[in-house]
């Protein structure tokens, strides 16, 4: 099946620095990628929808200047957490929809990236 | 607004026993309902979709629009079914944007 890879899987950074997380579709082209955030023992919360070649669409309450999303190619989307603070510590998960995918059944999830901000 | 509720955070059954993971939703339009599963240390993966009306790994789920429910059932649980299960909803017009429930951790004891 299709594979979505996230990197890094785990990152620790100091407060005030920026961190970039990559989401790659390894064997298919993804016109749309989704970024989720998951707090411990809680559900996945959709942060934004990333479309190749256009600006991301952010969910209500998500700061677009805080969480920069770039989808520069059909196989790569990046999430940059700018000026990270301890409250940004979380598990970030991406999913990708295959190009030509007609339905949500063709969404594939990455393994997630755990961010810890000291 | 879309909302998905899974009332049980934890569910524990013995091997061979029937299991039902509850999921209720609220959405005024036509929803697509899904069950996703996350085994220990693995990524989230699709288990089944309501429009497929299929059984995967012995699990089935029926969409009940009257009760706005999409409960996941299996007549005989196996130890390898132990995992985190998420119910999710997507509006038909939303372009695959999923709203997840809180998840239910299923433990199947030997």
HADDOCK unambig.tbl for C-alpha pairs under 7 A between the chains (distance, minus, plus):
assign (segid A and resid 42 and name CA) (segid B and resid 102 and name CA) 5.75 0.50 0.50
assign (segid A and resid 43 and name CA) (segid B and resid 100 and name CA) 6.36 0.50 0.50
assign (segid A and resid 43 and name CA) (segid B and resid 101 and name CA) 6.15 0.50 0.50
assign (segid A and resid 43 and name CA) (segid B and resid 102 and name CA) 4.39 0.50 0.50
assign (segid A and resid 43 and name CA) (segid B and resid 103 and name CA) 6.30 0.50 0.50
assign (segid A and resid 44 and name CA) (segid B and resid 100 and name CA) 6.12 0.50 0.50
assign (segid A and resid 103 and name CA) (segid B and resid 96 and name CA) 6.78 0.50 0.50
assign (segid A and resid 104 and name CA) (segid B and resid 96 and name CA) 4.91 0.50 0.50
assign (segid A and resid 109 and name CA) (segid B and resid 43 and name CA) 6.58 0.50 0.50
assign (segid A and resid 109 and name CA) (segid B and resid 44 and name CA) 5.99 0.50 0.50
assign (segid A and resid 109 and name CA) (segid B and resid 45 and name CA) 6.82 0.50 0.50
assign (segid A and resid 110 and name CA) (segid B and resid 43 and name CA) 6.38 0.50 0.50
assign (segid A and resid 111 and name CA) (segid B and resid 42 and name CA) 6.80 0.50 0.50
assign (segid A and resid 111 and name CA) (segid B and resid 43 and name CA) 4.70 0.50 0.50
